[in-house]
Amino acid sequence: MNAPTPAPRKVLLHRRSRELELTWPDGHSDRLPCEYLRVYSPSAEVRGHGGGEPALVPGKREVNVSSIEPIGAYALRLVFDDGHDSGLYSWPLLHDLAECRPQYWSRYLQRLAEQGMSRDSDVVKLSALPKKFAPPR
């Protein structure tokens, strides 16, 4: 049986660089971009209720965290400046997001490209639409 994930020793929001820094009890630190945390939110809006791949959330490159609320001794609620504030970031989830960031981020970028979406906009590019939906020329 795995030991429970301990709470970070320190949680620090770097507003200018839009990163959340977590310092774990062993002294290791992780810096997670706010955009990454937003697009992998544990909320039902993003994760759904059945598991599987999260909903694709484009256009969040410039998102920041406006406040952090501790939830007991087990999680944080991150309030984003785009109004998103649901979902609890438990210590195991934050640890997983840090540990698996390269794979998760790569998959997110791949899915954006497949859908013709952008980190800068939630608008689908016309070139990504099937030809039957393209406007006449």
HELIX and SHEET records of a PDB file:
HELIX    1   1 CYS A   34  VAL A   39  1                                   6    
HELIX    2   2 ALA A   44  ARG A   47  1                                   4    
HELIX    3   3 TRP A   91  GLU A   99  1                                   9    
HELIX    4   4 ARG A  101  GLU A  114  1                                  14    
HELIX    5   5 LEU A  126  ALA A  128  5                                   3    
HELIX    6   6 LYS A  131  PHE A  133  5                                   3    
SHEET    1   A 3 LYS A  10  HIS A  14  0                                        
SHEET    2   A 3 GLU A  19  THR A  23 -1                                        
SHEET    3   A 3 SER A  29  PRO A  33 -1                                        
SHEET    1   B 3 VAL A  65  ILE A  71  0                                        
SHEET    2   B 3 ALA A  75  PHE A  80 -1                                        
SHEET    3   B 3 TYR A  89  SER A  90 -1                                        
END                                                                             
